[in-house]
Amino acid sequence: MNRSRLRFALFGCGGFGREFARYILEVADLPAISDPDPGARRAFAAALKRTFNEYDNADALLANEDIDAVAITTANFAHKSTAIAAANAGKHVYCEKPMANSVPDCWEMVRACEKAGVRLMVGHKRRLRPAWARMIELTKELGPVIAITSCQYYDARPYNLSGWWTRAAESGGLLDIAEVHILDWMRAMCGDIDSVRAISPPQLDARFDFPDTIHVELRFRSEAVASLNVSMAYPLLKFRESGGPLVICRNGGMRFVPSLDYLDLYWQRSEDKEPHHERFDLGFDQAFRKEIGDFVNWVARGEEPCLTWKEGLRCVEGMEAAHRSAAQNGAVIPLPLYPELDNSNS
Ligand SMILES: NC(=O)c1ccc[n+]([C@@H]2O[C@H](COP(=O)([O-])OP(=O)(O)OC[C@H]3O[C@@H](n4cnc5c(N)ncnc54)[C@H](O)[C@@H]3O)[C@@H](O)[C@H]2O)c1
């Protein structure tokens, strides 16, 4: 790459796009943005205190801007079409989680990027936040994971979710909007998923066109098992306070207690009398910087990144399998979900 800083365009100027753009600007240039909503573009420029070349659609931006890469922070339903348009224009692609709303859509993105010879990374920040990364590291000390349970019960009412967030065809469904993160982290702890089973009780929050509670059981190829219980209808906790996992390892265990301001990790070897205690700050900065920094270094210098598209695709596969199982009253769904789309080196 013969520029000193990569040039990005960002697609999707909503709440998260505004947050993520700050980290892009630390390591790259960002001359152009695209969002069909002029209000979102205005709010974006105001929040970043800059002007941008503004577009209301991807094709016009890609035809007119001299850029190397795109960051996709659109609503979930637009990830696939934006990534494919960018790849076809020869641009490297960074895409927010969830990668897309179905596994076949993910594969279309992968094939378009492979054909164009461009990089494709999906942003799974949770496993990069220091407290969560520490648990992955501790499996070296405590031995392989035997079982994990995580309960992401929280109150979605204050989040004022509307529009695409409430419709499964546009968002992907409950796990896609409420619990991509812990599923990806569970994969980082346990490896590839072997099978998935899920059930949903009656729905409470009528804003959504999908069940707002789901209980998921995962079996991994390592023989570890995990349960991931998610609800947006639990009045006692906020999103960031919920979901702290309990982990059983072959030679010990971990207990993770999140709160709004810091994260407490307790861990213990089987032979220890007392647990060790480590306190972490929330760690968003470290994760965002690691991710975008790695993407830039991957594109500019070919350095091995912390994430590619593979984590994104496998996470979508786990969520799609869970939603399918819940719709079939708890049927066991073996993975891969679409063996005909899989290839041996993925
Ligand atoms: N990694 C994380 O921690 C994290 C956190 C929050 C959101 N996200 C992800 O970021 C994405 C955006 O979330 P958000 O909270 O900003 O949602 P949002 O609803 O606030 O914003 C979405 C924006 O996308 C725009 N959009 C829709 N179609 C588009 C298209 N074709 N081209 C360009 N823009 C388009 C909408 O107009 C809107 O401004 C989602 O995929 C979400 O899952 C990730």
The ligand as an ORCA input file, in Angstrom:
! r2SCAN-3c Opt
* xyz 0 1
  N     -19.849     -4.329     18.322
  C     -20.705     -3.737     19.132
  O     -20.486     -3.690     20.340
  C     -21.934     -3.096     18.566
  C     -22.724     -2.285     19.365
  C     -23.854     -1.704     18.812
  C     -24.187     -1.951     17.484
  N     -23.412     -2.767     16.724
  C     -23.783     -3.065     15.330
  O     -23.675     -1.877     14.550
  C     -24.706     -1.835     13.566
  C     -25.481     -0.538     13.696
  O     -26.061     -0.466     14.974
  P     -26.629      0.941     15.526
  O     -26.832      0.761     16.972
  O     -25.804      2.051     15.029
  O     -28.061      0.952     14.796
  P     -28.898      2.268     14.388
  O     -30.282      1.789     14.102
  O     -28.666      3.355     15.390
  O     -28.201      2.769     13.028
  C     -28.263      2.012     11.842
  C     -28.045      3.005     10.694
  O     -27.917      2.246      9.482
  C     -28.529      3.055      8.481
  N     -28.764      2.237      7.273
  C     -29.786      1.431      6.991
  N     -29.616      0.902      5.747
  C     -28.454      1.424      5.244
  C     -27.750      1.269      4.040
  N     -28.184      0.460      3.065
  N     -26.598      1.972      3.869
  C     -26.123      2.774      4.857
  N     -26.765      2.958      6.031
  C     -27.909      2.284      6.227
  C     -29.777      3.592      9.146
  O     -30.316      4.693      8.442
  C     -29.220      3.980     10.507
  O     -28.743      5.323     10.518
  C     -25.548     -3.094     13.779
  O     -25.146     -4.094     12.883
  C     -25.244     -3.503     15.195
  O     -25.350     -4.894     15.409
  C     -22.280     -3.310     17.229
*
